[in-house]
Amino acid sequence: MDDGQTVTLLVEPEATLQPAVELADPNGVPLCTVVAGAAGVSAVLQVVPTAGAGTYTAMVSGAAGTLGT
């Protein structure tokens, strides 16, 4: 991504997953984390500005021990 661009991520899980989404900068430093309110609820990370050019990483995991896709 280029410096100054914005990132928006949407995770629409199945009923058993409470998604947690984290965006990290090119150095692996977390910029923003969002956790859905419950299992089966979408997680939206909205309008996060990039802090410099490079490859940003989005990571999705299950919060509160939930599993799913």
WOZIQUI-V45336 format. One line per field, one symbol per residue. phi: phi as a letter, one per 20 degrees, with the letter a starting at -180 (. if undefined). psi: psi as a letter, one per 40 degrees, with the letter a starting at -180 (. if undefined). A space follows every 10 residues. Layout:
phi->???
psi->???
This chain:
phi->.egnfdcccc ddeffeddfd ccddfgenef dbcccffafn dfdcddleff drfqeeddcd beelmfcqc
psi->iiheiihhhh hgiidehgih hhhiieeehh dihihidiie hihhhhghii eiiahihhhh ihifeiia.
